[in-house]
Amino acid sequence: MTQHKLLRAKEVAEMTGLSISTFYAQIRRGAFPKPLKTSANTVAWRYSDIVGWIDSLEEAAR
């Protein structure tokens, strides 16, 4: 069930250790998962996408 959880920007920042402005800059460069639009003024990220991004960093470091 956790893999289907949606995260808001603050939760993504806490999970990744990145500031919100940093991961938005990475989104613009195509280096971070794009959010899903959940309503007119709200976006969220899939938990599984963020975990996959973190895993890809670990793989790149090997």
Backbone bond lengths (Angstrom), bond angles and torsions (degrees), N, CA, C in turn:
res aa  C-N    CA-C-N  psi(-1)  N-CA   C-N-CA  omega(-1)  CA-C   N-CA-C  phi
1 M - - - 1.444 - - 1.527 111.30 -
2 T 1.331 118.08 -35.33 1.462 121.72 -178.61 1.514 111.52 -60.02
3 Q 1.338 117.86 -35.32 1.463 120.58 -177.82 1.520 112.50 -62.05
4 H 1.333 118.43 -21.18 1.458 122.44 -179.73 1.523 112.45 -95.79
5 K 1.318 116.81 -0.30 1.461 121.19 -178.96 1.525 110.30 -66.64
6 L 1.325 116.16 143.51 1.458 121.65 175.42 1.523 108.74 -104.05
7 L 1.326 115.33 138.52 1.458 121.90 -177.48 1.519 110.60 -113.37
8 R 1.303 116.78 140.73 1.461 122.26 173.72 1.534 108.00 -86.48
9 A 1.314 116.69 168.64 1.468 122.37 -173.68 1.530 112.24 -55.69
10 K 1.311 117.70 -42.96 1.470 120.45 -179.34 1.525 111.01 -61.20
11 E 1.327 117.02 -41.20 1.465 120.91 179.18 1.529 110.76 -66.61
12 V 1.339 116.74 -39.06 1.465 120.65 177.86 1.530 109.64 -63.56
13 A 1.321 116.72 -42.95 1.461 120.84 178.64 1.530 110.76 -60.97
14 E 1.317 117.02 -44.23 1.468 120.95 178.89 1.523 111.12 -64.09
15 M 1.315 116.42 -40.43 1.463 121.31 -176.70 1.527 112.39 -70.38
16 T 1.341 116.72 -36.18 1.465 121.00 -175.18 1.518 113.82 -96.02
17 G 1.321 117.11 -20.97 1.460 120.22 -174.69 1.523 112.57 80.75
18 L 1.330 117.23 6.29 1.460 122.09 178.06 1.522 109.57 -96.34
19 S 1.328 115.96 151.03 1.459 118.24 172.37 1.527 108.08 -74.36
20 I 1.309 115.62 160.04 1.462 120.41 179.54 1.527 110.08 -60.85
21 S 1.323 117.45 -42.76 1.467 119.63 -179.55 1.527 111.35 -64.68
22 T 1.323 118.13 -33.49 1.463 121.15 178.98 1.520 111.25 -68.06
23 F 1.333 118.34 -45.58 1.466 116.11 -178.75 1.519 112.10 -73.13
24 Y 1.327 118.97 -27.15 1.473 119.16 172.67 1.532 110.79 -66.64
25 A 1.329 117.40 -37.27 1.474 120.66 175.92 1.527 109.80 -63.79
26 Q 1.339 116.83 -39.78 1.459 120.33 178.21 1.531 111.43 -67.54
27 I 1.314 118.05 -33.48 1.473 121.23 175.68 1.529 108.89 -61.38
28 R 1.338 116.60 -45.55 1.470 120.02 -179.97 1.528 111.65 -61.13
29 R 1.334 117.56 -31.03 1.465 121.63 178.43 1.527 112.38 -85.81
30 G 1.322 116.59 -5.74 1.464 120.10 -179.32 1.516 113.51 81.36
31 A 1.334 117.05 18.79 1.463 121.34 -175.63 1.526 113.64 -106.20
32 F 1.322 117.31 8.66 1.466 121.28 -178.11 1.523 107.29 -145.98
33 P 1.331 117.64 147.87 1.475 119.96 -179.56 1.530 112.34 -58.43
34 K 1.320 115.50 138.45 1.461 120.83 177.15 1.527 109.69 -76.91
35 P 1.324 116.72 146.97 1.465 119.43 177.87 1.524 111.61 -78.95
36 L 1.312 114.73 164.40 1.460 122.73 173.01 1.519 108.13 -98.47
37 K 1.294 117.71 138.77 1.460 121.37 175.71 1.525 107.22 -81.78
38 T 1.317 116.61 115.27 1.464 120.44 -176.36 1.522 112.77 -99.50
39 S 1.325 116.82 -17.80 1.468 122.27 173.03 1.524 107.00 -161.05
40 A 1.314 116.68 -175.76 1.466 120.81 -176.13 1.528 112.65 -57.09
41 N 1.320 117.80 -36.35 1.466 121.44 -175.52 1.522 114.16 -122.24
42 T 1.313 117.32 17.41 1.460 120.35 -173.40 1.522 111.40 -133.32
43 V 1.321 114.93 138.60 1.462 120.67 172.35 1.521 108.72 -127.26
44 A 1.327 115.39 159.82 1.455 121.53 178.15 1.530 107.99 -151.92
45 W 1.315 115.30 159.56 1.465 121.65 179.42 1.515 108.53 -114.07
46 R 1.332 115.41 144.80 1.468 120.13 173.55 1.531 108.07 -69.42
47 Y 1.318 115.44 134.04 1.460 121.54 176.06 1.521 109.95 -54.61
48 S 1.326 116.67 -43.69 1.466 120.92 -177.48 1.529 111.89 -64.26
49 D 1.331 118.45 -33.13 1.467 121.10 177.04 1.521 111.19 -66.75
50 I 1.327 116.54 -39.55 1.470 120.17 -179.71 1.525 110.13 -70.53
51 V 1.318 117.05 -41.72 1.470 119.84 176.75 1.528 109.96 -61.88
52 G 1.329 117.59 -41.38 1.464 121.18 177.60 1.511 111.98 -62.24
53 W 1.334 117.73 -39.28 1.459 121.65 177.69 1.532 110.04 -63.80
54 I 1.336 116.90 -44.61 1.470 120.76 177.98 1.523 110.17 -62.22
55 D 1.329 117.22 -43.85 1.465 121.24 178.09 1.521 111.50 -60.23
56 S 1.339 117.30 -37.73 1.461 120.00 179.73 1.525 110.84 -66.19
57 L 1.323 118.63 -32.14 1.456 120.97 175.56 1.522 110.95 -66.26
58 E 1.320 114.96 -40.37 1.464 119.99 179.35 1.531 110.06 -64.85
59 E 1.321 117.31 -40.78 1.468 121.63 178.85 1.527 110.64 -64.45
60 A 1.322 116.85 -42.05 1.459 121.63 -179.17 1.518 112.07 -65.62
61 A 1.331 116.09 -27.78 1.465 120.66 -178.64 1.520 112.47 -78.93
62 R 1.314 117.30 -13.06 1.485 120.33 -178.16 1.499 111.79 -81.40
